[in-house]
Amino acid sequence: MKYSVVYFSRTGNSRRIAKKIAQNLSTAATEVTDNMNWNGAFGLLKALHYSLKNKDVSINIHGDIDADEYIVVSPMWCGKITPAIRNLLQTFPKNKVHLVISSGSGIYKDRADYKSVVDIIEKEKNEDKIIEAFTRSLSL
Ligand SMILES: Cc1cc2nc3c(=O)[nH]c(=O)nc-3n(C[C@H](O)[C@H](O)[C@H](O)COP(=O)(O)O)c2cc1C
């Protein structure tokens, strides 16, 4: 099975998680960026606004992500996936997506139809254990 690891990250947690997963699968993690500046206090307010209003962003995918199944890593913003990842997922059938959500404390609720959904919750401090179990669950 060929997997592609794709991520968006504002402050680095999802990037770190995606890179660890990719390393376990002996592949690379591909970054998705958008056309927004989410930095600083104003960026944070903008992120809240875009999440709450489900506002769209355009995206760039920084690599070839063609695969049998996709491992998509997203921060949780206001209980949701980020605008960039929402855009990305419009092009994939959900049943080929393993969604990995990086959050401060919340569990992602909209889990229907994905191949699998994994929560990595900062405050639980068990990132490596969850990543290990997740990558072991994949058919290589
Ligand atoms: C705009 C915004 C909204 C967030 N909303 C939530 C939330 O609803 N629940 C939660 O547990 N964490 C929330 N967080 C925390 C992030 O999900 C968490 O810090 C994540 O690991 C950040 O990933 P990153 O470093 O890849 O950007 C939010 C962060 C931001 C910036």
The ligand as an SDF file (V2000), in Angstrom:
LIG
                    3D

 31 33  0  0  0  0  0  0  0  0999 V2000
   -7.4860   29.3490   15.7580 C   0  0  0  0  0  0  0  0  0  0  0  0
   -7.2060   28.1900   16.6580 C   0  0  0  0  0  0  0  0  0  0  0  0
   -8.2690   27.4420   17.1630 C   0  0  0  0  0  0  0  0  0  0  0  0
   -8.0200   26.3380   17.9920 C   0  0  0  0  0  0  0  0  0  0  0  0
   -9.0900   25.6090   18.4250 N   0  0  0  0  0  0  0  0  0  0  0  0
   -8.8720   24.5170   19.2040 C   0  0  0  0  0  0  0  0  0  0  0  0
   -9.9730   23.7290   19.6420 C   0  0  0  0  0  0  0  0  0  0  0  0
  -11.1380   23.9640   19.3160 O   0  0  0  0  0  0  0  0  0  0  0  0
   -9.7090   22.6680   20.4620 N   0  0  0  0  0  0  0  0  0  0  0  0
   -8.4270   22.3500   20.8430 C   0  0  0  0  0  0  0  0  0  0  0  0
   -8.2580   21.3800   21.5940 O   0  0  0  0  0  0  0  0  0  0  0  0
   -7.3680   23.0710   20.4190 N   0  0  0  0  0  0  0  0  0  0  0  0
   -7.5480   24.1390   19.6150 C   0  0  0  0  0  0  0  0  0  0  0  0
   -6.4810   24.8860   19.1660 N   0  0  0  0  0  0  0  0  0  0  0  0
   -5.1050   24.4330   19.5140 C   0  0  0  0  0  0  0  0  0  0  0  0
   -4.4390   23.6940   18.3390 C   0  0  0  0  0  0  0  0  0  0  0  0
   -5.3010   22.7310   17.7630 O   0  0  0  0  0  0  0  0  0  0  0  0
   -3.1610   22.9650   18.7890 C   0  0  0  0  0  0  0  0  0  0  0  0
   -2.3010   23.8400   19.4450 O   0  0  0  0  0  0  0  0  0  0  0  0
   -2.4650   22.3020   17.6020 C   0  0  0  0  0  0  0  0  0  0  0  0
   -1.5390   21.3540   18.0910 O   0  0  0  0  0  0  0  0  0  0  0  0
   -1.7430   23.3230   16.7420 C   0  0  0  0  0  0  0  0  0  0  0  0
   -1.1410   22.6730   15.6530 O   0  0  0  0  0  0  0  0  0  0  0  0
    0.0340   23.3580   14.7980 P   0  0  0  0  0  0  0  0  0  0  0  0
    1.1680   23.6230   15.7670 O   0  0  0  0  0  0  0  0  0  0  0  0
    0.3930   22.3380   13.7770 O   0  0  0  0  0  0  0  0  0  0  0  0
   -0.4800   24.6120   14.2060 O   0  0  0  0  0  0  0  0  0  0  0  0
   -6.6890   25.9880   18.3440 C   0  0  0  0  0  0  0  0  0  0  0  0
   -5.6300   26.7610   17.8370 C   0  0  0  0  0  0  0  0  0  0  0  0
   -5.8760   27.8240   17.0070 C   0  0  0  0  0  0  0  0  0  0  0  0
   -4.7230   28.6330   16.4530 C   0  0  0  0  0  0  0  0  0  0  0  0
  1  2  1  0
  2  3  1  0
  2 30  2  0
  3  4  2  0
  4  5  1  0
  4 28  1  0
  5  6  2  0
  6  7  1  0
  6 13  1  0
  7  8  2  0
  7  9  1  0
  9 10  1  0
 10 11  2  0
 10 12  1  0
 12 13  2  0
 13 14  1  0
 14 15  1  0
 14 28  1  0
 15 16  1  0
 16 17  1  0
 16 18  1  0
 18 19  1  0
 18 20  1  0
 20 21  1  0
 20 22  1  0
 22 23  1  0
 23 24  1  0
 24 25  2  0
 24 26  1  0
 24 27  1  0
 28 29  2  0
 29 30  1  0
 30 31  1  0
M  END
$$$$
